[in-house]
Amino acid sequence: MSLRTLYSEEKEEGNKVTVKACLHSETKKDTVVEEIVGSISLEKEVTAIGWKLVTVPNHIIHSDEL
């Protein structure tokens, strides 16, 4: 599994930032992603977290497509 893109955007509401990461893997890695998301969700500053699986053969997904 590798990190393809990492995007962050400061929100207008104040001290909030949206972070999007695009990962690439040749095989399905749901368990690994769940562990990463679970670890991040334990941080007190994190107010929401989620992930989705996108399968697009031969296509690089850019952060604005998520």
FITOR-451828 format. One record per atom (N, C-alpha, C, O): x, y, z; residue in three letters. Coordinates in steps of 0.05 Angstrom, whole numbers, plus 5000, padded with zeros to 4 digits. Each point is the difference from the previous one (the first is absolute). Layout:
<sites>
XYZAla...
</sites>
This chain:
<sites>
501749775000Met498350235000Met501850255000Met502150005014Met497150204970Ser501650244999Ser498250255000Ser497749994991Ser503350225019Leu498650265000Leu500450134973Leu502350064993Leu495550004993Arg500250134974Arg499850305003Arg501650154988Arg496449955027Thr499750285004Thr499150065029Thr498849825013Thr501850414997Leu499250105026Leu499150284996Leu501650174991Leu496049905016Tyr498850264996Tyr498950105026Tyr498649855014Tyr501950404993Ser498750125023Ser498950274993Ser501050154983Ser496749925031Glu498650254995Glu499050115026Glu498649865015Glu502150394991Glu499150135024Glu497150084996Glu499250114979Glu499149835041Lys497250074998Lys499450285012Lys501550095017Lys496450034973Glu499250275008Glu499050015029Glu500250215013Glu498849574998Glu498950005027Glu502050055022Glu499250035023Glu503250004970Gly502050045021Gly502149785000Gly500849914979Gly500050015044Asn502349815003Asn499549724989Asn500449815015Asn498650164961Lys499549744988Lys501449974974Lys500250194984Lys500749575010Val501449944975Val498849744990Val499749805015Val499750194959Thr499349754987Thr502449884987Thr501550144986Thr499049615019Val502349864988Val499049774984Val498449845009Val502550134966Lys499349784982Lys502649864991Lys501950144993Lys498149605008Ala502349854991Ala499149794980Ala497849885003Ala503750094976Cys499449804980Cys502249795001Cys502450054996Cys496849705010Leu501949785003Leu499749824976Leu497949984987Leu504249885006His500049814978His500949735010His502049985015His496649814976Ser500849735007Ser499249824977Ser497950034989Ser503849785006Glu499449804979Glu498049805009Glu498649884984Glu501150085043Thr498149825011Thr498350155021Thr500750215009Thr497049684997Lys498250125019Lys501249995028Lys500949795009Lys499150445005Lys501350035026Lys498150125021Lys500950175015Lys496649744985Asp498050115018Asp500950005029Asp499750195015Asp501549594994Thr500749975028Thr502250205008Thr499950125021Thr502049924961Val502250195006Val498950285001Val500750165018Val497549914963Val498850275000Val498350045025Val500150215012Val498449594996Glu498450025025Glu501850055024Glu499250155018Glu503149724983Glu501850045023Glu501150295000Glu500250125021Glu500549984955Ile501050274998Ile497850205009Ile500550185016Ile497149794973Val497850185006Val499349985030Val499550205013Val500649564998Gly499449965028Gly502150155018Gly499250125020Gly503349864972Ser502150145016Ser499650314998Ser500350135021Ser499249974955Ile499650294997Ile497550095016Ile500050225012Ile497949624988Ser497550085014Ser500450035030Ser498450135013Ser503649754998Leu500550025029Leu501250275008Leu500150075024Leu500950084956Glu501250275006Glu497850195009Glu497950014987Glu502550135035Lys497950175011Lys499150234982Lys497850105001Lys504049984981Glu499450224982Glu498349924976Glu498950174986Glu500949575009Val498549894977Val497050005007Val499249885019Val499250264965Thr497250025004Thr498349824982Thr497749945006Thr503549974972Ala498649824981Ala502149874983Ala502050114993Ala497449644999Ile501949854983Ile498449794985Ile498049895009Ile503050044968Gly498749794984Gly501849934976Gly502150134995Gly497249664991Trp501549924977Trp498149864980Trp497949905008Trp502950094968Lys498549854980Lys501949874980Lys502250094995Lys496949684995Leu501549854980Leu499150094972Leu497650004994Leu504350084990Val499450094972Val501749824982Val502550005002Val496249864981Thr501449824981Thr499750124972Thr497850004989Thr504350095000Val500050124973Val502549894986Val502250105004Val497549704978Pro502349894986Pro501450214982Pro498750164986Pro503949845016Asn501750174982Asn499350305002Asn500150144980Asn499249955043His499350285004His501250105026His499649885021His501750354979Ile500950125024Ile497850185011Ile499050174985Ile500249805040Ile497950165011Ile501250245015Ile501849965017Ile497450274976His501050255012His498250075024His497749915002His503450245017Ser498650065025Ser497350144995Ser498249975016Ser501650184962Asp497450144995Asp497949814990Asp497750084997Asp503049674997Glu498149804991Glu498949845023Glu498149844996Glu503050195028Leu499149845023Leu497550135013Leu499049895020Leu
</sites>
